[in-house]
Amino acid sequence: MTLGLTPRCVGNDQQRLVYDDMGLPEFGVAEGEVSSDYHWNLKRTVSWRMSNEYLRRYLWLRGARGVRVFYYSTQLQDVPEVRALMEGKTHVSRKPAEGVAWYELDISEHEGGLLVQLWASVEVVMPELCPEQTAEGILWPGNTQPMTHARANALMAPSPVYLDDRFLLKYEQSAFYDSTPVHIRGQWYCSSSYRGQWSFTECRRVGRNLVQVPMRELYKPKPDREIVHARSFAVDPADLAHVDLHEEHVVAKVQRLLEVLLRLGDGLSSLGTTVGLNKSAAELTGFDRAEVVANGWSAYPALSRLAQVAPLNMTQQMFLARCKSLHEVWQRVPNGYLKSLLEHAGCPRVAIKDLGSLRLLQALLNVIERLNAHEEASDAFPSGREPEGWNDRNAAMAALFLNNDLRIADAHETMEQCLTTLQQLGFDTANVNAGYGRALDFVMDGVINALGIVATAIENLVSRR
C-alpha cells in the first residue's frame, strides 16, 4: 500500500502473491509464496524477492534499513584453540564489546565435542533511493545541447526526431498498451498509450521503418523511462540521406489489403444477389466498411497484429508467422458461399465439393474472366452448362497459393520449396540472407495484387447489368 502496488494471486497448489506497479507499468515488483506446508516439519521454504529500486524506496519512506539475518551451527572436535575462547568454562556466549550487538557466538560442550552456534545480522541495504531514469540532459542525435523538459516545452519549431520503428515493439507485444495505428489527414500515426494514463503523441510513420515525432511532443507528460526507451532507438539525421522517406511501410500495406478486401466483399455480395444469395459484405469477409470509416481498425485487432513492426532483418520464423497472419486475415469468405456461386455458374457439384478456398476462388476468377472477355452482362453468370476452363490454373492467383504454402512451411519443412517459388515469381532470394523483411513486402504486395485482380473482375462483371 505504501508504494501504491497492486497485488495479484497466481498458482493453484503453490499460491504466490505478486505485486505490480500499474502506474508505469512495472510487473513483478515483489513476489513470493503465500503460505507453507507443515507436517511435523516445514515441507517447503517460503521465499520472497523484491525489486532493489522499490525495496530502497520502501526503506527510505520508513526510515529503515535492510538487514540480512543468518544462523550457523557446527559440531567441532575438542581442540585447544576453541577451548581457549571458552576460558575454562563448559559454555560461553560472546557478543561485540562495543557498538551494535550484530552477532552472538555460542560455544558449549556437546556429545564429546564442542557445539558452535552463530547468530548474526548484517546491514546490506541502506535507505538510499536508487538513481531514477531521467530524460533530463539527454543528448539527442543531431542536437548540440542536452535536452530538458523545459527546453522541449519551449520549442515552437517542429524539431523532428526520427526513431527506428522497433521502439514500438515494446508496446505492440503487450496487451497492456494500445498501439492501434490511426489514419489522420492522409498520415499514419502510431502513438502508443497506456490505459489513459499517458501516451506518445504525433508519432508519424515515415519511410519503411521510421517514426517521426516532434521533440516537444516526445517530452510531453509520460514516465521519463519511456522517453529514455525512445532515445535508445533514435536515428541520426545524417544517416537519413540515403533513406527513402516515402517508401511504403507495413501499416500502409495492411490498409491496402483492407481496402481490397472491402471491395472483394462488396463484389461477392453483389454477385450473390444475381443468383439469389443474400449475404452482406461484412458477413463474407468479416470487415464492415461503415465500421472502418467510423472507427478505423479498433474493432479489428487482427489488422493491428498484421501491421506490427516488420524490420528488414526479421527472422525466418517471424516471416512465416506473419505470412500465417496474412492468410488468416483475407481467408474468411465461407467456402459454402463460393461453392454456391460456382454451382449457379454451371460447375459440377461433384467436382467442387472437395475444393479448398483457394481453388474455389481461382475457379470463380476463371469463370468471371471468361465472361468479361466476351463483355457479358452479370445476368449471364448463372448458367446450366459447365463453364469452359473453370478449373484451370490461373497465374494471377500464384501469390495466394504461395502465401498458403508459406503458412504451412514451418510445420511441413517446405521452406526451400517456397523460396524456389518466390524466385520464380521474381523475388531475388539472395536478399533473405540479410533478413526476410523484403520477402514479406513481396508476399504482401503479391497477395494484395491478386485479391485486387479478383475484386476488379467481379466489379467489372456486376457493373454490366
C-alpha positions as CSV (number, residue, x, y, z in Angstrom):
1,M,0.0,0.0,0.0
2,T,2.8,2.4,0.8
3,L,4.3,2.0,-2.7
4,G,1.0,2.1,-4.5
5,L,1.4,-1.5,-5.7
6,T,-1.4,-3.7,-7.0
7,P,-1.5,-7.4,-5.7
8,R,-2.5,-10.4,-7.8
9,C,-2.5,-14.1,-6.8
10,V,-1.3,-16.8,-9.1
11,G,-0.9,-20.5,-8.9
12,N,-3.0,-23.4,-7.7
13,D,-1.4,-25.7,-5.2
14,Q,1.5,-23.3,-4.6
15,Q,-0.2,-19.9,-4.3
16,R,2.1,-16.9,-5.0
17,L,1.3,-13.3,-4.4
18,V,2.7,-10.8,-6.9
19,Y,2.8,-7.0,-6.6
20,D,2.8,-4.8,-9.7
21,D,3.1,-1.1,-10.2
22,M,0.3,-0.5,-12.7
23,G,1.1,3.2,-12.9
24,L,4.2,2.7,-15.1
25,P,3.6,-0.3,-15.6
26,E,6.2,-2.4,-13.8
27,F,5.4,-6.1,-13.2
28,G,6.7,-8.5,-10.5
29,V,8.0,-5.7,-8.2
30,A,7.7,-8.1,-5.3
31,E,6.6,-11.7,-5.2
32,G,6.7,-14.8,-3.0
33,E,4.8,-17.8,-1.6
34,V,1.6,-17.0,0.3
35,S,1.9,-19.9,2.7
36,S,3.9,-23.1,3.5
37,D,3.1,-26.7,4.3
38,Y,3.7,-28.3,7.7
39,H,3.6,-32.0,8.6
40,W,5.6,-32.0,11.8
41,N,8.4,-30.2,9.9
42,L,8.4,-27.5,7.3
43,K,7.9,-29.1,3.9
44,R,8.6,-26.1,1.7
45,T,10.7,-23.0,2.0
46,V,8.8,-19.7,1.9
47,S,10.8,-17.1,0.0
48,W,10.2,-13.6,-1.3
49,R,12.0,-11.3,-3.7
50,M,11.7,-7.6,-4.3
51,S,13.0,-5.1,-6.9
52,N,16.0,-3.3,-5.5
53,E,14.6,0.0,-6.6
54,Y,11.3,-0.5,-4.8
55,L,12.9,-2.0,-1.7
56,R,15.2,1.0,-1.3
57,R,12.2,3.3,-1.8
58,Y,10.2,1.5,0.9
59,L,13.1,1.7,3.3
60,W,13.6,5.3,2.5
61,L,9.9,6.0,3.3
62,R,10.1,4.1,6.5
63,G,13.5,5.3,7.6
64,A,14.6,1.7,8.0
65,R,17.5,-0.4,6.8
66,G,17.6,-3.8,5.1
67,V,19.3,-6.5,7.3
68,R,20.5,-10.0,6.4
69,V,20.0,-12.4,9.2
70,F,21.7,-15.8,9.3
71,Y,22.4,-18.7,11.6
72,Y,25.3,-21.1,11.5
73,S,25.8,-24.3,13.5
74,T,28.6,-26.9,13.5
75,Q,30.0,-29.7,15.7
76,L,33.7,-29.4,16.2
77,Q,36.3,-31.7,17.8
78,D,37.5,-30.6,21.2
79,V,40.6,-28.6,20.2
80,P,42.8,-26.2,22.3
81,E,42.2,-23.2,20.0
82,V,38.4,-23.3,20.7
83,R,38.9,-24.2,24.3
84,A,41.0,-21.0,24.7
85,L,37.9,-19.0,23.8
86,M,35.9,-20.7,26.5
87,E,38.3,-19.7,29.2
88,G,37.9,-22.9,31.1
89,K,34.1,-22.9,31.1
90,T,31.7,-25.5,29.7
91,H,29.6,-22.9,28.0
92,V,30.3,-19.4,26.8
93,S,28.4,-16.7,24.8
94,R,30.3,-13.9,23.1
95,K,29.0,-10.6,21.7
96,P,30.7,-7.4,20.5
97,A,32.2,-5.4,23.3
98,E,31.3,-2.1,21.8
99,G,28.7,-0.8,19.3
100,V,25.8,-2.7,17.9
101,A,25.5,-6.3,19.0
102,W,25.4,-7.6,15.5
103,Y,26.4,-11.2,16.3
104,E,26.2,-13.7,19.1
105,L,28.7,-16.6,19.3
106,D,27.7,-19.6,21.5
107,I,30.1,-22.4,22.3
108,S,29.2,-25.4,24.5
109,E,30.3,-28.9,25.3
110,H,28.1,-31.4,23.4
111,E,28.4,-35.2,22.7
112,G,32.2,-35.3,23.4
113,G,33.0,-32.3,21.2
114,L,32.2,-28.6,21.0
115,L,28.9,-27.2,19.5
116,V,29.5,-23.8,17.9
117,Q,26.5,-21.7,17.0
118,L,26.5,-18.2,15.5
119,W,23.6,-15.8,15.1
120,A,24.3,-12.6,13.1
121,S,22.6,-9.7,11.3
122,V,24.4,-7.5,8.8
123,E,23.1,-4.3,7.2
124,V,23.0,-4.8,3.5
125,V,20.6,-2.2,2.2
126,M,20.7,1.4,3.2
127,P,17.7,3.8,3.0
128,E,19.0,5.5,-0.1
129,L,17.0,5.9,-3.3
130,C,18.3,4.3,-6.5
131,P,19.2,6.8,-9.2
132,E,16.0,7.2,-11.3
133,Q,15.9,7.1,-15.1
134,T,15.5,10.7,-16.2
135,A,15.1,12.3,-19.6
136,E,16.7,15.5,-18.3
137,G,20.0,16.2,-20.0
138,I,19.7,13.6,-22.7
139,L,21.7,14.4,-25.9
140,W,19.7,13.5,-29.0
141,P,21.3,12.8,-32.4
142,G,21.5,15.9,-34.5
143,N,21.4,18.2,-31.4
144,T,24.4,20.0,-29.9
145,Q,22.8,20.7,-26.5
146,P,21.3,18.2,-24.0
147,M,17.5,18.3,-24.0
148,T,15.4,19.1,-20.9
149,H,11.7,19.1,-20.3
150,A,11.7,22.9,-20.0
151,R,13.6,23.3,-23.3
152,A,11.4,20.8,-25.1
153,N,8.3,22.5,-23.9
154,A,9.5,25.9,-25.1
155,L,10.2,24.7,-28.6
156,M,8.0,26.2,-31.2
157,A,9.6,24.8,-34.4
158,P,8.8,21.2,-35.2
159,S,12.3,19.9,-34.3
160,P,11.6,16.4,-35.6
161,V,13.2,13.3,-34.0
162,Y,13.5,10.1,-36.1
163,L,13.1,6.8,-34.3
164,D,13.7,3.3,-35.6
165,D,10.2,1.8,-35.5
166,R,11.4,-1.1,-33.4
167,F,10.9,1.2,-30.4
168,L,7.2,0.2,-30.9
169,L,7.8,-3.5,-30.3
170,K,7.6,-3.0,-26.5
171,Y,4.1,-1.6,-26.9
172,E,2.8,-3.8,-29.7
173,Q,3.7,-7.0,-28.0
174,S,1.9,-6.2,-24.7
175,A,-1.8,-6.2,-24.2
176,F,-1.4,-3.5,-21.5
177,Y,-0.7,-0.9,-24.2
178,D,-2.9,0.4,-27.0
179,S,-0.8,0.6,-30.2
180,T,-3.5,0.6,-32.8
181,P,-2.4,2.6,-35.9
182,V,-4.6,5.6,-36.7
183,H,-5.1,7.3,-40.1
184,I,-5.4,11.1,-39.8
185,R,-5.4,13.5,-42.7
186,G,-3.6,11.2,-45.0
187,Q,-0.9,10.2,-42.5
188,W,-0.5,7.1,-40.3
189,Y,0.2,7.6,-36.6
190,C,1.4,5.0,-34.1
191,S,1.1,6.9,-30.8
192,S,1.2,4.1,-28.2
193,S,-0.6,4.8,-24.9
194,Y,-1.1,3.1,-21.6
195,R,-4.6,2.8,-20.3
196,G,-5.4,6.5,-20.5
197,Q,-2.6,7.4,-18.0
198,W,0.0,8.6,-20.6
199,S,0.6,8.4,-24.3
200,F,3.0,9.3,-27.0
201,T,1.6,11.9,-29.4
202,E,2.1,12.7,-33.1
203,C,4.3,9.7,-33.8
204,R,4.0,9.6,-37.5
205,R,5.3,6.7,-39.7
206,V,7.7,7.8,-42.4
207,G,9.6,5.5,-44.8
208,R,9.5,1.8,-44.3
209,N,10.9,1.6,-40.8
210,L,11.0,5.1,-39.3
211,V,8.8,7.1,-36.9
212,Q,8.9,10.8,-36.8
213,V,7.9,12.7,-33.7
214,P,8.3,16.4,-32.7
215,M,10.7,16.8,-29.8
216,R,8.1,18.9,-27.9
217,E,5.6,16.1,-28.2
218,L,8.1,13.5,-27.2
219,Y,8.7,15.3,-23.8
220,K,5.0,15.7,-23.0
221,P,3.9,14.1,-19.7
222,K,4.8,10.4,-19.5
223,P,7.3,8.4,-17.4
224,D,10.8,9.5,-18.1
225,R,11.9,5.9,-18.7
226,E,9.6,5.8,-21.8
227,I,11.5,8.8,-23.2
228,V,14.8,7.1,-22.4
229,H,13.4,4.0,-24.2
230,A,12.7,6.1,-27.3
231,R,16.1,7.7,-27.1
232,S,17.7,4.2,-27.5
233,F,16.1,3.9,-31.0
234,A,16.9,7.5,-32.1
235,V,18.4,7.7,-35.7
236,D,21.0,10.4,-36.5
237,P,19.5,12.7,-39.2
238,A,22.8,12.4,-41.1
239,D,22.0,8.7,-41.6
240,L,18.8,9.6,-43.4
241,A,20.5,10.9,-46.6
242,H,20.1,7.5,-48.4
243,V,16.8,6.6,-46.8
244,D,13.6,6.8,-48.9
245,L,11.2,8.6,-46.5
246,H,8.3,7.9,-48.9
247,E,8.7,4.1,-49.1
248,E,5.6,2.2,-48.1
249,H,5.6,0.9,-44.6
250,V,3.8,-2.2,-43.3
251,V,0.8,-0.3,-41.9
252,A,0.1,1.2,-45.3
253,K,0.3,-2.2,-46.9
254,V,-2.2,-3.6,-44.4
255,Q,-4.6,-0.7,-45.2
256,R,-4.3,-1.5,-48.9
257,L,-5.1,-5.1,-48.0
258,L,-8.2,-4.0,-46.0
259,E,-9.4,-1.8,-48.9
260,V,-9.2,-4.6,-51.4
261,L,-11.0,-6.9,-49.0
262,L,-13.8,-4.4,-48.6
263,R,-14.0,-4.2,-52.4
264,L,-14.0,-8.0,-52.7
265,G,-16.7,-8.3,-50.1
266,D,-18.9,-5.8,-51.9
267,G,-18.3,-7.5,-55.2
268,L,-19.1,-11.0,-53.9
269,S,-22.2,-9.7,-52.2
270,S,-23.4,-8.1,-55.4
271,L,-22.6,-11.2,-57.4
272,G,-24.5,-13.4,-55.0
273,T,-27.6,-11.2,-55.4
274,T,-27.7,-12.0,-59.1
275,V,-28.2,-15.7,-58.2
276,G,-30.4,-15.2,-55.2
277,L,-27.7,-15.4,-52.5
278,N,-28.2,-12.7,-49.9
279,K,-25.1,-12.1,-47.9
280,S,-23.6,-8.8,-46.8
281,A,-20.0,-7.9,-47.5
282,A,-19.3,-7.9,-43.7
283,E,-20.7,-11.5,-43.4
284,L,-18.4,-12.6,-46.3
285,T,-15.1,-11.0,-45.4
286,G,-15.5,-10.2,-41.7
287,F,-14.9,-6.4,-42.3
288,D,-17.7,-3.8,-42.2
289,R,-17.0,-0.7,-44.3
290,A,-19.1,1.5,-42.1
291,E,-17.3,0.4,-39.0
292,V,-13.9,1.0,-40.7
293,V,-15.0,4.5,-41.7
294,A,-16.3,5.3,-38.3
295,N,-13.7,3.7,-36.0
296,G,-10.7,2.7,-38.1
297,W,-9.1,-0.5,-37.1
298,S,-10.2,-0.5,-33.4
299,A,-12.7,-3.3,-34.0
300,Y,-10.2,-5.5,-35.9
301,P,-7.2,-6.3,-33.7
302,A,-6.0,-8.9,-36.4
303,L,-5.1,-5.9,-38.6
304,S,-3.0,-4.3,-35.9
305,R,-1.2,-7.6,-35.3
306,L,-0.5,-8.0,-39.0
307,A,0.8,-4.4,-39.1
308,Q,3.3,-4.8,-36.3
309,V,6.8,-3.7,-36.9
310,A,8.4,-5.7,-39.7
311,P,12.2,-5.0,-39.6
312,L,14.3,-5.7,-42.7
313,N,16.3,-8.2,-40.7
314,M,13.3,-10.1,-39.4
315,T,14.0,-13.8,-38.9
316,Q,12.5,-16.7,-40.9
317,Q,10.3,-17.6,-38.0
318,M,8.9,-14.1,-37.8
319,F,8.4,-14.1,-41.5
320,L,6.4,-17.3,-41.5
321,A,4.3,-16.2,-38.6
322,R,3.4,-13.0,-40.4
323,C,2.5,-15.0,-43.5
324,K,0.2,-17.1,-41.4
325,S,-1.5,-14.0,-40.0
326,L,-1.8,-12.6,-43.5
327,H,-3.6,-15.7,-44.7
328,E,-5.9,-15.6,-41.8
329,V,-6.9,-12.0,-42.4
330,W,-8.0,-12.4,-46.0
331,Q,-9.2,-16.1,-46.0
332,R,-12.6,-15.6,-44.3
333,V,-15.0,-16.0,-47.2
334,P,-17.2,-19.1,-46.5
335,N,-16.4,-22.0,-48.8
336,G,-20.0,-22.8,-49.0
337,Y,-20.8,-19.4,-50.4
338,L,-18.1,-19.8,-53.1
339,K,-19.4,-23.3,-54.0
340,S,-22.9,-22.0,-54.3
341,L,-21.7,-19.3,-56.7
342,L,-19.9,-21.9,-58.8
343,E,-22.8,-24.2,-58.9
344,H,-25.0,-21.4,-60.1
345,A,-22.4,-20.7,-62.8
346,G,-22.7,-24.3,-64.0
347,C,-19.7,-26.0,-62.3
348,P,-20.4,-29.6,-61.3
349,R,-21.3,-30.1,-57.7
350,V,-19.2,-33.3,-57.5
351,A,-16.1,-31.6,-58.9
352,I,-16.2,-28.7,-56.5
353,K,-17.3,-30.3,-53.2
354,D,-13.8,-31.1,-52.1
355,L,-12.0,-28.0,-53.3
356,G,-10.5,-25.6,-50.7
357,S,-11.0,-21.9,-50.6
358,L,-8.0,-21.0,-52.9
359,R,-9.1,-23.4,-55.6
360,L,-12.7,-22.2,-55.3
361,L,-11.6,-18.5,-55.6
362,Q,-9.4,-19.4,-58.6
363,A,-12.3,-21.2,-60.3
364,L,-14.6,-18.2,-59.7
365,L,-12.0,-15.9,-61.2
366,N,-11.7,-18.2,-64.3
367,V,-15.4,-18.1,-64.9
368,I,-15.7,-14.3,-64.4
369,E,-12.7,-13.5,-66.6
370,R,-14.2,-15.6,-69.5
371,L,-17.5,-13.7,-69.1
372,N,-15.6,-10.3,-69.0
373,A,-13.6,-11.3,-72.1
374,H,-16.9,-11.5,-74.0
375,E,-18.3,-8.5,-72.3
376,E,-21.2,-10.5,-70.9
377,A,-23.7,-8.9,-68.5
378,S,-24.0,-10.1,-64.9
379,D,-27.2,-12.0,-65.7
380,A,-25.0,-14.3,-67.8
381,F,-23.2,-15.6,-64.8
382,P,-25.9,-18.1,-63.8
383,S,-25.7,-21.0,-66.3
384,G,-26.9,-24.5,-66.8
385,R,-23.7,-25.5,-68.7
386,E,-20.3,-26.3,-67.3
387,P,-18.0,-23.3,-68.0
388,E,-15.0,-23.9,-70.2
389,G,-11.7,-24.0,-68.3
390,W,-13.2,-23.2,-65.0
391,N,-10.7,-25.5,-63.2
392,D,-7.5,-24.2,-65.0
393,R,-4.6,-22.8,-63.1
394,N,-4.6,-19.0,-63.1
395,A,-1.2,-17.2,-62.9
396,A,-2.9,-14.3,-61.2
397,M,-3.5,-16.4,-58.1
398,A,0.1,-17.6,-57.7
399,A,0.8,-15.2,-54.8
400,L,-2.2,-16.5,-52.9
401,F,-1.0,-20.1,-53.3
402,L,2.5,-19.1,-52.3
403,N,1.2,-17.4,-49.1
404,N,-0.7,-20.5,-48.3
405,D,2.4,-22.7,-48.7
406,L,4.4,-20.3,-46.5
407,R,1.7,-20.5,-43.9
408,I,2.3,-24.2,-43.5
409,A,6.0,-24.2,-44.5
410,D,7.4,-24.4,-40.9
411,A,5.2,-27.3,-39.9
412,H,5.9,-29.3,-43.1
413,E,9.5,-28.3,-43.7
414,T,8.9,-27.0,-47.2
415,M,10.7,-23.7,-46.8
416,E,13.2,-24.5,-49.6
417,Q,10.4,-25.1,-52.0
418,C,8.7,-21.8,-51.0
419,L,12.0,-19.9,-51.6
420,T,12.1,-21.5,-55.1
421,T,8.5,-20.3,-55.7
422,L,9.5,-16.8,-54.5
423,Q,12.3,-16.8,-57.0
424,Q,10.1,-18.0,-59.8
425,L,7.7,-15.1,-59.1
426,G,10.6,-12.7,-59.5
427,F,12.0,-12.2,-55.9
428,D,15.8,-12.3,-55.5
429,T,16.1,-14.9,-52.7
430,A,19.7,-13.8,-52.0
431,N,18.1,-10.9,-50.1
432,V,16.9,-13.3,-47.3
433,N,20.5,-13.7,-46.2
434,A,20.1,-10.2,-44.6
435,G,16.6,-10.9,-43.3
436,Y,13.1,-11.7,-44.5
437,G,11.7,-8.1,-44.4
438,R,11.9,-7.7,-48.2
439,A,10.4,-11.1,-48.7
440,L,7.4,-10.1,-46.5
441,D,7.0,-7.0,-48.6
442,F,7.0,-9.1,-51.8
443,V,4.4,-11.6,-50.4
444,M,2.1,-8.9,-49.1
445,D,2.2,-7.0,-52.4
446,G,1.5,-10.2,-54.3
447,V,-1.5,-11.1,-52.1
448,I,-2.9,-7.6,-52.3
449,N,-2.5,-7.5,-56.1
450,A,-4.0,-11.0,-56.5
451,L,-7.1,-10.1,-54.4
452,G,-7.3,-6.8,-56.3
453,I,-7.5,-8.7,-59.6
454,V,-10.4,-10.9,-58.3
455,A,-12.2,-7.8,-56.9
456,T,-11.8,-5.9,-60.2
457,A,-13.0,-8.8,-62.3
458,I,-16.1,-9.1,-60.1
459,E,-16.7,-5.4,-60.2
460,N,-16.5,-5.3,-64.0
461,L,-19.0,-8.1,-64.3
462,V,-21.6,-6.8,-61.9
463,S,-21.3,-3.3,-63.4
464,R,-22.8,-4.6,-66.6
465,R,-26.5,-5.3,-66.0
